[in-house]
Amino acid sequence: MVPIDTNGTPHHTRLAGALSAEDPSVRLKAAMAIGSAPDPALLETLVERCGVEPDLFVRDTLSWALMRYAPEVTLPRIRRELDSASAQARSQAMHTLSKIGDKAAWDWITRDMLHDVDDETARTAWRVAVSLVPEAEEKWLTAELVKELGRGNRSLRMSLSRALVDLGDVVEPALEKAAAAADPAVAEHAATEQLLRSRRADLEAAAERAKRVAAPAEGAMER
């Protein structure tokens, strides 16, 4: 049960209670109401609910509601959740950080987060890290993400691949080395990623050639 601020007004109490209602639609409406009129008295309840809310859409709305508060209010509280014993609390805190997009939060991303034993938490950490990483830290992040090659099921591997794609060309040397790894799962994942990157590059090059070919024809039609 989510703690309710007994010092709040009845309205606060009703909203706080609604966040733990049995009906997910009631919880969703409560989160939307709080986000529409952010009140510091409900911040703690919102953050705590993120760690236990079972419905994906409600969790996303909780993150949206937190985004509606001033960053200087929410970020310190969200940071504390990154050390939570609850995997969901850690994952949702990182998800909210990615939504807020404050680059200063990069300093809060640790090696342990990128290699979290919980797949969903690690998946979220990869996405958040790539969105916040400064250019000077891209090689370090690449080296850490490559250590996760071959991990988990197809869905998890695709998530890692998307993170590596977003890092750009800086990952190429690390992928080449990983493709020769003794672990067949790691080697296969790295080789597959290399092939996909090559195909994407070929498609982009073909698209550019098509644009160059089309340009003179379009100019002639205009004349």
Backbone hydrogen bonds in HBPLUS format (Angstrom, degrees):
<---DONOR---> <-ACCEPTOR-->    atom                        ^
c    i                          cat <-CA-CA->   ^        H-A-AA   ^      H-
h    n   atom  resd res      DA  || num        DHA   H-A  angle D-A-AA Bond
n    s   type  num  typ     dist DA aas  dist angle  dist       angle   num
A0008-GLY N   A0005-ASP O   3.05 MM   3  5.52 165.3  2.07 115.0 119.6     1
A0012-HIS N   A0009-THR O   3.03 MM   3  5.22 116.3  2.45 102.9 117.3     2
A0013-THR N   A0009-THR O   3.06 MM   4  6.41 161.7  2.10 154.1 159.4     3
A0014-ARG N   A0010-PRO O   2.87 MM   4  6.12 156.6  1.92 150.9 156.4     4
A0015-LEU N   A0011-HIS O   3.06 MM   4  6.32 163.8  2.09 152.2 156.0     5
A0016-ALA N   A0012-HIS O   2.86 MM   4  6.06 167.1  1.88 157.3 161.3     6
A0017-GLY N   A0013-THR O   2.92 MM   4  6.03 159.5  1.96 146.8 152.7     7
A0018-ALA N   A0014-ARG O   2.88 MM   4  6.03 149.8  1.97 144.0 152.7     8
A0019-LEU N   A0015-LEU O   3.15 MM   4  6.42 137.2  2.35 144.5 154.0     9
A0020-SER N   A0017-GLY O   3.12 MM   3  5.65 157.3  2.17 112.1 118.8    10
A0021-ALA N   A0018-ALA O   3.12 MM   3  4.92 167.2  2.14 107.2 107.4    11
A0026-VAL N   A0023-ASP O   3.06 MM   3  5.42 131.4  2.30 106.7 118.8    12
A0027-ARG N   A0023-ASP O   3.24 MM   4  6.68 155.6  2.31 148.1 155.0    13
A0028-LEU N   A0024-PRO O   2.83 MM   4  6.04 153.9  1.90 147.3 154.7    14
A0029-LYS N   A0025-SER O   3.03 MM   4  6.19 160.5  2.07 141.5 146.0    15
A0030-ALA N   A0026-VAL O   3.00 MM   4  6.21 153.8  2.07 145.8 153.2    16
A0031-ALA N   A0027-ARG O   3.00 MM   4  6.26 159.9  2.04 149.3 154.0    17
A0032-MET N   A0028-LEU O   2.99 MM   4  6.25 156.4  2.04 148.9 155.7    18
A0033-ALA N   A0029-LYS O   2.88 MM   4  6.06 152.2  1.95 145.0 152.8    19
A0034-ILE N   A0030-ALA O   2.98 MM   4  6.25 157.1  2.03 150.2 155.7    20
A0035-GLY N   A0031-ALA O   2.97 MM   4  6.16 160.5  2.01 146.7 152.4    21
A0036-SER N   A0032-MET O   2.93 MM   4  6.07 139.9  2.10 141.1 151.6    22
A0037-ALA N   A0034-ILE O   3.19 MM   3  5.30 138.0  2.38  98.5 109.8    23
A0042-LEU N   A0039-ASP O   2.89 MM   3  5.71 165.4  1.91 129.2 133.6    24
A0043-LEU N   A0040-PRO O   3.21 MM   3  5.15 162.7  2.25 103.6 108.9    25
A0046-LEU N   A0042-LEU O   3.03 MM   4  6.26 159.5  2.07 154.2 159.7    26
A0047-VAL N   A0043-LEU O   3.02 MM   4  6.30 168.5  2.03 160.3 162.0    27
A0048-GLU N   A0044-GLU O   2.98 MM   4  6.13 167.5  1.99 152.3 156.0    28
A0049-ARG N   A0045-THR O   2.94 MM   4  6.02 152.4  2.01 145.0 152.8    29
A0050-CYS N   A0046-LEU O   3.11 MM   4  6.41 143.4  2.25 145.9 155.1    30
A0050-CYS N   A0047-VAL O   3.18 MM   3  5.26 126.3  2.49  96.0 109.3    31
A0051-GLY N   A0048-GLU O   3.15 MM   3  5.53 138.8  2.33 104.8 114.9    32
A0052-VAL N   A0049-ARG O   3.05 MM   3  5.38 158.8  2.10 111.5 118.1    33
A0053-GLU N   A0049-ARG O   2.87 MM   4  5.69 141.4  2.02 165.9 172.6    34
A0059-ARG N   A0055-ASP O   2.91 MM   4  6.17 160.2  1.95 154.3 160.5    35
A0060-ASP N   A0056-LEU O   2.97 MM   4  6.24 156.9  2.02 149.4 155.4    36
A0061-THR N   A0057-PHE O   3.03 MM   4  6.26 147.5  2.14 139.6 148.5    37
A0061-THR N   A0058-VAL O   3.08 MM   3  4.99 116.8  2.50  92.1 107.9    38
A0062-LEU N   A0058-VAL O   2.83 MM   4  6.15 146.2  1.95 149.2 159.3    39
A0063-SER N   A0059-ARG O   3.01 MM   4  6.37 154.1  2.08 148.4 154.6    40
A0064-TRP N   A0060-ASP O   2.95 MM   4  6.27 152.7  2.03 140.6 148.6    41
A0065-ALA N   A0061-THR O   2.83 MM   4  6.08 156.0  1.88 147.1 153.4    42
A0066-LEU N   A0062-LEU O   2.99 MM   4  6.31 152.8  2.07 146.2 153.2    43
A0067-MET N   A0063-SER O   2.96 MM   4  6.27 144.8  2.09 145.0 155.0    44
A0067-MET N   A0064-TRP O   3.08 MM   3  5.01 119.7  2.46  92.7 108.1    45
A0068-ARG N   A0065-ALA O   3.10 MM   3  5.25 143.7  2.23 100.0 110.6    46
A0069-TYR N   A0066-LEU O   3.19 MM   3  5.60 159.9  2.23 109.6 115.5    47
A0073-VAL N   A0070-ALA O   2.82 MM   3  5.36 151.9  1.90 117.6 127.0    48
A0074-THR N   A0070-ALA O   3.15 MM   4  6.51 157.6  2.20 152.5 159.1    49
A0075-LEU N   A0071-PRO O   2.87 MM   4  5.50 161.6  1.90 147.9 154.1    50
A0077-ARG N   A0074-THR O   3.08 MM   3  5.46 118.2  2.48 108.1 122.9    51
A0078-ILE N   A0074-THR O   2.90 MM   4  6.08 161.4  1.93 161.8 168.1    52
A0079-ARG N   A0075-LEU O   2.89 MM   4  5.99 156.7  1.94 154.0 160.0    53
A0081-GLU N   A0078-ILE O   2.93 MM   3  5.29 133.4  2.15 107.0 119.7    54
A0082-LEU N   A0079-ARG O   3.09 MM   3  5.46 149.9  2.18 108.6 117.3    55
A0083-ASP N   A0080-ARG O   3.34 MM   3  5.95 163.4  2.37 113.2 117.6    56
A0084-SER N   A0081-GLU O   3.01 MM   3  4.98 164.5  2.04 110.5 112.2    57
A0090-ARG N   A0086-SER O   3.08 MM   4  6.38 159.5  2.12 150.2 155.3    58
A0091-SER N   A0087-ALA O   2.89 MM   4  6.08 168.1  1.90 154.4 157.9    59
A0092-GLN N   A0088-GLN O   2.83 MM   4  5.90 169.1  1.85 152.9 156.2    60
A0093-ALA N   A0089-ALA O   3.00 MM   4  5.99 149.9  2.09 139.8 148.1    61
A0094-MET N   A0090-ARG O   3.07 MM   4  6.35 158.6  2.12 148.7 153.8    62
A0095-HIS N   A0091-SER O   2.90 MM   4  6.18 153.7  1.97 146.5 154.8    63
A0096-THR N   A0092-GLN O   2.92 MM   4  6.10 156.9  1.97 145.4 150.8    64
A0097-LEU N   A0093-ALA O   2.98 MM   4  6.27 151.5  2.06 143.5 151.7    65
A0098-SER N   A0094-MET O   2.98 MM   4  6.30 150.9  2.07 147.8 154.9    66
A0099-LYS N   A0095-HIS O   3.13 MM   4  6.47 144.7  2.26 142.4 152.0    67
A0099-LYS N   A0096-THR O   3.09 MM   3  5.02 120.3  2.47  92.7 107.7    68
A0100-ILE N   A0096-THR O   2.93 MM   4  6.25 155.2  2.00 152.2 158.8    69
A0101-GLY N   A0097-LEU O   2.84 MM   4  6.02 160.8  1.87 151.5 157.1    70
A0105-ALA N   A0102-ASP O   2.98 MM   3  5.85 163.4  2.01 124.9 129.7    71
A0106-TRP N   A0103-LYS O   3.06 MM   3  5.71 168.6  2.08 118.8 122.2    72
A0108-TRP N   A0105-ALA O   2.93 MM   3  5.36 157.7  1.98 113.4 120.9    73
A0109-ILE N   A0106-TRP O   2.98 MM   3  5.47 162.1  2.02 117.5 123.2    74
A0113-MET N   A0110-THR O   3.18 MM   3  5.33 125.6  2.49  97.5 110.4    75
A0114-LEU N   A0110-THR O   3.37 MM   4  6.78 155.4  2.44 147.0 152.6    76
A0115-HIS N   A0111-ARG O   3.22 MM   4  6.50 132.8  2.45 143.9 156.5    77
A0115-HIS N   A0112-ASP O   3.24 MM   3  5.16 136.2  2.44  93.6 105.5    78
A0116-ASP N   A0113-MET O   3.27 MM   3  4.97 161.5  2.30 107.6 105.0    79
A0122-ALA N   A0118-ASP O   2.98 MM   4  6.24 163.7  2.01 158.4 163.3    80
A0123-ARG N   A0119-ASP O   2.82 MM   4  5.99 162.7  1.85 153.0 158.3    81
A0124-THR N   A0120-GLU O   3.02 MM   4  6.17 159.2  2.07 142.3 147.4    82
A0125-ALA N   A0121-THR O   2.91 MM   4  6.13 155.7  1.97 146.0 153.4    83
A0126-TRP N   A0122-ALA O   2.92 MM   4  6.23 154.1  1.99 155.0 160.8    84
A0127-ARG N   A0123-ARG O   3.26 MM   4  6.58 165.3  2.28 148.1 150.8    85
A0128-VAL N   A0124-THR O   2.91 MM   4  6.12 167.0  1.93 157.9 161.7    86
A0129-ALA N   A0125-ALA O   2.86 MM   4  5.86 164.4  1.89 149.1 154.0    87
A0130-VAL N   A0126-TRP O   3.09 MM   4  6.25 163.5  2.12 150.0 153.9    88
A0131-SER N   A0127-ARG O   3.16 MM   4  6.35 148.5  2.26 141.4 149.9    89
A0132-LEU N   A0128-VAL O   3.06 MM   4  6.27 134.8  2.27 146.9 158.7    90
A0132-LEU N   A0129-ALA O   3.23 MM   3  5.26 134.6  2.45  96.2 108.1    91
A0133-VAL N   A0129-ALA O   2.86 MM   4  5.66 139.2  2.03 153.5 161.9    92
A0137-GLU N   A0134-PRO O   2.92 MM   3  5.53 155.3  1.99 119.4 127.1    93
A0138-GLU N   A0135-GLU O   3.23 MM   3  5.34 170.2  2.24 110.6 113.4    94
A0141-LEU N   A0137-GLU O   3.01 MM   4  6.26 165.1  2.03 156.4 160.7    95
A0142-THR N   A0138-GLU O   2.85 MM   4  6.01 156.9  1.90 146.4 153.3    96
A0143-ALA N   A0139-LYS O   2.99 MM   4  6.20 162.3  2.02 149.1 152.9    97
A0144-GLU N   A0140-TRP O   3.12 MM   4  6.43 150.1  2.21 146.7 154.6    98
A0145-LEU N   A0141-LEU O   2.90 MM   4  6.14 163.5  1.93 157.0 161.3    99
A0146-VAL N   A0142-THR O   2.93 MM   4  6.05 159.9  1.97 156.1 161.0   100
A0147-LYS N   A0144-GLU O   3.21 MM   3  5.40 135.9  2.41  99.0 110.4   101
A0148-GLU N   A0145-LEU O   2.89 MM   3  5.39 155.7  1.95 113.4 121.4   102
A0149-LEU N   A0146-VAL O   3.12 MM   3  5.37 168.5  2.14 111.4 114.7   103
A0151-ARG N   A0148-GLU O   3.13 MM   3  5.64 150.8  2.22 142.1 141.2   104
A0157-ARG N   A0153-ASN O   3.00 MM   4  6.28 160.9  2.04 155.0 161.0   105
A0158-MET N   A0154-ARG O   2.87 MM   4  6.09 150.7  1.96 148.6 156.6   106
A0159-SER N   A0155-SER O   3.07 MM   4  6.35 147.3  2.18 142.0 150.6   107
A0160-LEU N   A0156-LEU O   3.08 MM   4  6.45 153.4  2.15 147.5 153.9   108
A0161-SER N   A0157-ARG O   2.89 MM   4  6.17 155.7  1.95 146.2 153.5   109
A0162-ARG N   A0158-MET O   2.92 MM   4  6.18 155.8  1.98 148.6 154.0   110
A0163-ALA N   A0159-SER O   3.11 MM   4  6.38 152.1  2.19 141.9 149.3   111
A0164-LEU N   A0160-LEU O   2.95 MM   4  6.26 157.2  2.00 152.6 158.6   112
A0165-VAL N   A0161-SER O   2.88 MM   4  6.12 155.1  1.94 150.2 157.3   113
A0166-ASP N   A0162-ARG O   3.07 MM   4  6.27 157.6  2.12 145.9 150.9   114
A0167-LEU N   A0164-LEU O   3.13 MM   3  5.20 138.9  2.31  97.4 109.0   115
A0168-GLY N   A0165-VAL O   3.05 MM   3  5.50 148.7  2.15 109.8 118.8   116
A0171-VAL N   A0168-GLY O   3.38 MM   3  6.45 176.9  2.38 127.8 128.6   117
A0172-GLU N   A0169-ASP O   3.10 MM   3  5.58 162.3  2.13 118.1 123.1   118
A0175-LEU N   A0171-VAL O   2.97 MM   4  6.16 155.5  2.03 161.1 169.1   119
A0176-GLU N   A0172-GLU O   3.01 MM   4  6.22 160.0  2.05 156.3 161.7   120
A0177-LYS N   A0173-PRO O   3.13 MM   4  6.36 155.1  2.20 144.9 150.7   121
A0178-ALA N   A0174-ALA O   2.97 MM   4  6.14 158.0  2.02 144.3 150.9   122
A0179-ALA N   A0175-LEU O   2.90 MM   4  6.04 142.8  2.04 148.0 156.8   123
A0180-ALA N   A0177-LYS O   3.16 MM   3  5.64 157.0  2.22 109.8 116.8   124
A0181-ALA N   A0178-ALA O   3.00 MM   3  5.07 160.9  2.04 115.4 115.4   125
A0187-ALA N   A0183-ASP O   2.99 MM   4  6.23 169.8  2.00 161.0 164.1   126
A0188-GLU N   A0184-PRO O   2.89 MM   4  5.89 160.8  1.92 143.9 149.3   127
A0189-HIS N   A0185-ALA O   3.08 MM   4  6.14 160.8  2.12 140.1 145.7   128
A0190-ALA N   A0186-VAL O   2.94 MM   4  6.13 166.3  1.96 155.3 159.2   129
A0191-ALA N   A0187-ALA O   2.88 MM   4  6.00 162.8  1.91 149.1 154.3   130
A0192-THR N   A0188-GLU O   2.86 MM   4  5.97 158.1  1.91 147.9 154.2   131
A0193-GLU N   A0189-HIS O   2.97 MM   4  6.16 157.5  2.02 146.2 152.4   132
A0194-GLN N   A0190-ALA O   2.91 MM   4  6.19 152.4  1.99 146.7 154.5   133
A0195-LEU N   A0191-ALA O   2.96 MM   4  6.21 156.5  2.01 147.7 153.7   134
A0196-LEU N   A0192-THR O   2.92 MM   4  6.20 160.7  1.96 151.7 156.8   135
A0197-ARG N   A0193-GLU O   2.94 MM   4  6.11 158.7  1.98 147.8 153.6   136
A0198-SER N   A0194-GLN O   2.94 MM   4  6.15 151.7  2.02 144.2 152.2   137
A0199-ARG N   A0195-LEU O   2.90 MM   4  6.20 157.1  1.96 150.7 156.8   138
A0200-ARG N   A0196-LEU O   2.91 MM   4  6.14 157.6  1.96 148.7 154.9   139
A0201-ALA N   A0197-ARG O   2.95 MM   4  6.15 154.4  2.01 143.6 150.6   140
A0202-ASP N   A0198-SER O   2.93 MM   4  6.22 153.8  2.00 146.5 153.6   141
A0203-LEU N   A0199-ARG O   2.92 MM   4  6.18 157.7  1.97 149.7 155.5   142
A0204-GLU N   A0200-ARG O   2.91 MM   4  6.13 157.7  1.96 149.1 155.2   143
A0205-ALA N   A0201-ALA O   2.91 MM   4  6.11 155.6  1.97 146.5 153.3   144
A0206-ALA N   A0202-ASP O   2.90 MM   4  6.11 156.0  1.95 147.2 153.8   145
A0207-ALA N   A0203-LEU O   2.92 MM   4  6.13 152.5  2.00 144.4 152.0   146
A0208-GLU N   A0204-GLU O   3.02 MM   4  6.28 152.7  2.09 144.7 151.6   147
A0209-ARG N   A0205-ALA O   2.97 MM   4  6.27 155.9  2.03 147.8 154.3   148
A0210-ALA N   A0206-ALA O   2.92 MM   4  6.16 155.3  1.99 146.6 153.4   149
A0211-LYS N   A0207-ALA O   3.02 MM   4  6.29 149.5  2.11 143.3 151.1   150
A0212-ARG N   A0208-GLU O   3.04 MM   4  6.35 155.7  2.10 147.7 153.8   151
A0213-VAL N   A0209-ARG O   2.96 MM   4  6.23 153.7  2.03 149.8 157.0   152
A0214-ALA N   A0210-ALA O   2.93 MM   4  6.06 154.4  2.00 145.3 152.4   153
A0215-ALA N   A0211-LYS O   2.96 MM   4  6.05 143.8  2.10 145.8 154.4   154
A0218-GLU N   A0214-ALA O   2.98 MM   4  6.21 158.3  2.03 159.5 165.7   155
A0219-GLY N   A0215-ALA O   3.01 MM   4  6.25 153.2  2.08 149.2 156.9   156
A0220-ALA N   A0216-PRO O   2.94 MM   4  6.22 151.8  2.02 148.4 155.4   157
A0221-MET N   A0217-ALA O   3.08 MM   4  6.34 153.9  2.15 146.3 152.8   158
A0222-GLU N   A0218-GLU O   3.12 MM   4  6.36 148.9  2.22 143.8 151.4   159
A0223-ARG N   A0219-GLY O   3.20 MM   4  6.51 146.8  2.31 141.8 149.9   160
